[in-house]
Structure formats: C-alpha cells, structure tokens
Amino acid sequence: MNQPRSSARPGRASEPETAPGGARTPRRVDIAIVGGGLVGASLACALAPLIERAGLSVAVIEAAPLLEGTDAPFQPSFDARASAIAQGSADHFADMGLWQAMAEHAAPIRRIHISERGRFGATRLSGEELGVAALGHVIPNGWMGRVLHRRLAELPIAWHCPARVEEIVPVANGHALTLSDGKRLGVGLTVLADGGRSGLKERLGIESDRHPYDQVALIASVELSRPHGGEAWERFTAEGPIALLPLSGQAMELVWTHPLGAEQRRMALGDGDFLAELQRAFGDRAGRFRRVGSRHAYPLSLVTARETTRPGLAVLGNAAHALHPVAGQGFNLALRGVMDLVTAMQAGRERGEAPGSAGVLADFEARRHADRRNVIRFSDGLVRLFGIDSALLSRARAAGLVGLNLAGPLRRGLARRAMGLER
Ligand SMILES: Cc1cc2nc3c(=O)[nH]c(=O)nc-3n(C[C@H](O)[C@H](O)[C@H](O)COP(=O)(O)OP(=O)(O)OC[C@H]3O[C@@H](n4cnc5c(N)ncnc54)[C@H](O)[C@@H]3O)c2cc1C
C-alpha cells in the first residue's frame, strides 16, 4: 500500500492555517466542521453559496492525511467501499454542481432483485416501472472523496489537515476547539461529522444508544461471468444478507454480512475457496463468480445519538446515526441532513439569525426528526426481519416478497422512499 503523504497540495495539508485560496484562517469562525469525510466534506461543499456570497467563514478539520496522485484509499471515509446513492442524493450533488464529476465513475442501478436463499419469494423493482432512468447509482467512496475535496480546494475555507480536534468546550457564543497542532478556534456553530469515533460527543456528555448487531460486513469487489446490466441484488441467506451492487465496468461491489467472528475464516481464505463459498451462499442467479479484489471487514451496530443539536452544535452523519448497510441508507440519510442544515441556515440568515442560533438549530431538528426516525426504523426492521431464523417468519418473508412483487403501488412507494424521492 502507498504511504500517506501529508502535504498533498501546496497550501493545504502542509499549511493548515492557510486556506486553499490563500486566505488567513480567522481565529474566530462562523462554522467549524469536525471531520472532512463523506459527510463533513459534503457539508462544506453545500455551504459554498453561503461562503462565497454571504461571506460565512468556515473551517474544516480532518484527522487523516490526504493521499493524492495514487489510487490508494486515502482516509477513513473514502476507503475501498462503494456506496449506493439514491436518486435524491444525486439530485443534491447536482445542486452543489458536483454530479457531472461524480457521474464519471457512477454506475446506474436499473433494476433491484430481492430474494431469500432457499425460498420461492422474490421481488423485482425496475426504473422503467417507476418512470425513472435509474433507481440509484453506485459510486466508489474514493471517487466521491476526490470530487468533494477538489471542490473544497476551490473554496475560501480554512482547511486543517491532518489535524484532530482534541478538545471541545462550550463557551458563551458557541464552542472553543483545541486542535492537535495546538491551534485554537472560537466557533459559532460546530458541526460534529467525525463519524462518532473520536470521543468528542461523549466528552460533551451526549449519550448514544448502541445496539451491536453481532454482525460484520465483508466487502470486496467481484467479477462475474455475466455483465451485470445495471442489476443490483439483495439476497437474504441464513447467515445474513448478501448485496451485489453494479460498478462502472464489469465489476460488482459485494457486501456480505456475517455473524460476528464468522467473517475471519472467510477473510483468510484463498481467492478460489472464497469465490466457491460465495457461489454456494449466493447461488447462480447473477452468474459465476470469477474474481475477487481485496477484502475488508466492518463490524455493524446501530448507534443513535440521543441529542443531535445543542446551542452552537449540530451532530451529522455517522456521529448522529450509524446504521446497518443492508438498505444502503446511511449516507443518503446523512446527506439529507446536510441539505436540511444548509436550508435552515439560509432561512435563519433571512431572519438575521446566526448559523448556531437556537432558531436555526430548532428549524434543522424539526426538518430532520421524522426522516431520521423512519429510516432508522426501516433499516433496523429489515435486519431484524431477515435475521431471525424461524420457519414461520421465513414463510411470512417469502409471502411478503411475493406479495410485494404483486402489490405494485406499495412496491413503488417503498422504492420511491429508498430512492430518497419521498420521506
Ligand atoms: C460496509 C458499509 C457499506 C455502506 N454502504 C452504504 C451505501 O451503499 N449507501 C449509503 O448511503 N451508506 C452506506 N454506508 C454508510 C456510509 O458509509 C456512512 O453513512 C458514511 O461513511 C458516514 O460518513 P461520515 O462522514 O459521517 O463518517 P466517517 O466516514 O467515519 O468520516 C469521519 C471523518 O472524521 C474524521 N475525524 C474523526 N475524528 C476526528 C477528530 N477528532 N478531528 C478531526 N477529524 C476527525 C475521520 O478521519 C473521518 O475522515 C455503508 C456503511 C458500511 C459500514
């Protein structure tokens, strides 16, 4: 693997007090985004109109150094995974002027096939049936990262990277942040987009509900004997769901959920044995598995923060809600949160309110509440429904899948929600 370079661009990683555009970092900033991963970087890009036209000062602090000029994964959020992006999210990227670039490596999902191994039930959703060209798109996380960071380099933001926020203390007009390089920032609105793993939330006394699923997602790219033709597969097996997502070109992204611990043996298998086991578990419906890339494992839990706003503070993305990837909703939900926060700030600005004001944050929370609750319930419900191995439930699931195939309007309603076109 290539070694990280910490000074990927002049004026960026090596000189954290200087923005890519050359502006000096203010000691006091209107907004500080903690974490420049998928969610934090998306927020910074979505704030562009407020930064460029309204003069908001924004700092992004990212712990992991950037890697550039290489295909290696260059930071935790932009790793070897690919994400299923709902049409609604593609629309949001289009609003930010980024969809054209994202689409260079996006594969459209034209059909989704959902089935249960060993059972008759199956349901199919197609874009044609819903009158849309694609049900969604699959984009490598690494590519999304490159597009987002390229845009950030054009904006007059203060980019602190690599630097960690080590301390966060509430003060009269927001928060005081201390960075790992010793710098301090006074911030009106701090957005925690740190993925929930840095302990900052806990230091602020924000509690989270944690439900480990005792499952691990094993991900890899695979090649099959047949062209995928834009078809995505979700196959529920006794061990856990297996998802196959189309990638641009011939490959597909495999997300294979295992009971905790069971993934270790499969991580260690030679490629041939791994492919043979995958074939047995998935069946032949999508073709013969021919090749597999490097494998990565992600332990899965449902983690939800009990508070997502406080005076001068908003919590976004995985820091607010880490979901099971079975329904591919985590980032899509987070991106709607990003857009709602920006909308609330814009509305607040018209009322003369600062981004971290009580009015803006109450508006944001009101916009988010129902969507967040519904998506968390939907994803968690799916994991539990397909995770329980009972003959009765299995028949009910099969009947449900068949029924769903027959019940056009219900299926179309579900699909519209999954595509992020309805809340
Ligand atoms: C296997 C798997 C498959 C998935 N597939 C999909 C999918 O198909 N569709 C979908 O919508 N979602 C999917 N998701 C969910 C999606 O990946 C997450 O929602 C998304 O990565 C969350 O991004 P984030 O920026 O909130 O957090 P992260 O990706 O964790 O990024 C946090 C960033 O903050 C930085 N950071 C941490 N602490 C600090 C600190 N103290 N100071 C400064 N920086 C800090 C980190 O370096 C990192 O860059 C999947 C998840 C998994 C596990």
The ligand as an SDF file (V2000), in Angstrom:
LIG
                    3D

 53 58  0  0  0  0  0  0  0  0999 V2000
  -19.9770   -1.7380    4.7430 C   0  0  0  0  0  0  0  0  0  0  0  0
  -20.7410   -0.4570    4.6230 C   0  0  0  0  0  0  0  0  0  0  0  0
  -21.4150   -0.1570    3.4540 C   0  0  0  0  0  0  0  0  0  0  0  0
  -22.1590    1.0230    3.3310 C   0  0  0  0  0  0  0  0  0  0  0  0
  -22.8540    1.2590    2.1900 N   0  0  0  0  0  0  0  0  0  0  0  0
  -23.6240    2.3610    2.1020 C   0  0  0  0  0  0  0  0  0  0  0  0
  -24.4060    2.6030    0.9300 C   0  0  0  0  0  0  0  0  0  0  0  0
  -24.3930    1.8000   -0.0170 O   0  0  0  0  0  0  0  0  0  0  0  0
  -25.1730    3.7290    0.8770 N   0  0  0  0  0  0  0  0  0  0  0  0
  -25.2270    4.6080    1.9250 C   0  0  0  0  0  0  0  0  0  0  0  0
  -25.9630    5.6060    1.8250 O   0  0  0  0  0  0  0  0  0  0  0  0
  -24.4880    4.4220    3.0370 N   0  0  0  0  0  0  0  0  0  0  0  0
  -23.6880    3.3210    3.1500 C   0  0  0  0  0  0  0  0  0  0  0  0
  -22.9230    3.1290    4.2710 N   0  0  0  0  0  0  0  0  0  0  0  0
  -22.9000    4.1750    5.3040 C   0  0  0  0  0  0  0  0  0  0  0  0
  -21.8800    5.2690    4.9810 C   0  0  0  0  0  0  0  0  0  0  0  0
  -20.6210    4.6900    4.7050 O   0  0  0  0  0  0  0  0  0  0  0  0
  -21.7570    6.2310    6.1680 C   0  0  0  0  0  0  0  0  0  0  0  0
  -23.0190    6.8120    6.3590 O   0  0  0  0  0  0  0  0  0  0  0  0
  -20.7380    7.3200    5.9040 C   0  0  0  0  0  0  0  0  0  0  0  0
  -19.4680    6.8000    5.7030 O   0  0  0  0  0  0  0  0  0  0  0  0
  -20.6890    8.2660    7.0900 C   0  0  0  0  0  0  0  0  0  0  0  0
  -19.7470    9.2630    6.8200 O   0  0  0  0  0  0  0  0  0  0  0  0
  -19.2480   10.2660    7.9560 P   0  0  0  0  0  0  0  0  0  0  0  0
  -18.5170   11.3350    7.2380 O   0  0  0  0  0  0  0  0  0  0  0  0
  -20.3630   10.6220    8.8770 O   0  0  0  0  0  0  0  0  0  0  0  0
  -18.2470    9.4110    8.8940 O   0  0  0  0  0  0  0  0  0  0  0  0
  -16.8270    8.8070    8.5550 P   0  0  0  0  0  0  0  0  0  0  0  0
  -16.8720    8.1640    7.2400 O   0  0  0  0  0  0  0  0  0  0  0  0
  -16.4360    7.9610    9.7270 O   0  0  0  0  0  0  0  0  0  0  0  0
  -15.8430   10.0650    8.4900 O   0  0  0  0  0  0  0  0  0  0  0  0
  -15.4830   10.7780    9.6580 C   0  0  0  0  0  0  0  0  0  0  0  0
  -14.2610   11.6210    9.3520 C   0  0  0  0  0  0  0  0  0  0  0  0
  -13.9260   12.3770   10.5260 O   0  0  0  0  0  0  0  0  0  0  0  0
  -12.5200   12.3230   10.7390 C   0  0  0  0  0  0  0  0  0  0  0  0
  -12.3070   12.5040   12.2020 N   0  0  0  0  0  0  0  0  0  0  0  0
  -12.6310   11.6480   13.1990 C   0  0  0  0  0  0  0  0  0  0  0  0
  -12.3360   12.1770   14.3920 N   0  0  0  0  0  0  0  0  0  0  0  0
  -11.8200   13.4130   14.1560 C   0  0  0  0  0  0  0  0  0  0  0  0
  -11.3280   14.4660   15.0040 C   0  0  0  0  0  0  0  0  0  0  0  0
  -11.3110   14.3610   16.3370 N   0  0  0  0  0  0  0  0  0  0  0  0
  -10.8670   15.5980   14.4210 N   0  0  0  0  0  0  0  0  0  0  0  0
  -10.8830   15.7270   13.0540 C   0  0  0  0  0  0  0  0  0  0  0  0
  -11.3430   14.7680   12.2200 N   0  0  0  0  0  0  0  0  0  0  0  0
  -11.8030   13.6300   12.7640 C   0  0  0  0  0  0  0  0  0  0  0  0
  -12.0880   10.9580   10.2170 C   0  0  0  0  0  0  0  0  0  0  0  0
  -10.7350   10.9320    9.8610 O   0  0  0  0  0  0  0  0  0  0  0  0
  -13.0250   10.7940    9.0110 C   0  0  0  0  0  0  0  0  0  0  0  0
  -12.4560   11.2840    7.8250 O   0  0  0  0  0  0  0  0  0  0  0  0
  -22.1950    1.9470    4.4190 C   0  0  0  0  0  0  0  0  0  0  0  0
  -21.5090    1.6720    5.6080 C   0  0  0  0  0  0  0  0  0  0  0  0
  -20.7810    0.4780    5.7100 C   0  0  0  0  0  0  0  0  0  0  0  0
  -20.0650    0.1890    7.0160 C   0  0  0  0  0  0  0  0  0  0  0  0
  1  2  1  0
  2  3  1  0
  2 52  2  0
  3  4  2  0
  4  5  1  0
  4 50  1  0
  5  6  2  0
  6  7  1  0
  6 13  1  0
  7  8  2  0
  7  9  1  0
  9 10  1  0
 10 11  2  0
 10 12  1  0
 12 13  2  0
 13 14  1  0
 14 15  1  0
 14 50  1  0
 15 16  1  0
 16 17  1  0
 16 18  1  0
 18 19  1  0
 18 20  1  0
 20 21  1  0
 20 22  1  0
 22 23  1  0
 23 24  1  0
 24 25  2  0
 24 26  1  0
 24 27  1  0
 27 28  1  0
 28 29  2  0
 28 30  1  0
 28 31  1  0
 31 32  1  0
 32 33  1  0
 33 34  1  0
 33 48  1  0
 34 35  1  0
 35 36  1  0
 35 46  1  0
 36 37  1  0
 36 45  1  0
 37 38  2  0
 38 39  1  0
 39 40  1  0
 39 45  2  0
 40 41  1  0
 40 42  2  0
 42 43  1  0
 43 44  2  0
 44 45  1  0
 46 47  1  0
 46 48  1  0
 48 49  1  0
 50 51  2  0
 51 52  1  0
 52 53  1  0
M  END
$$$$
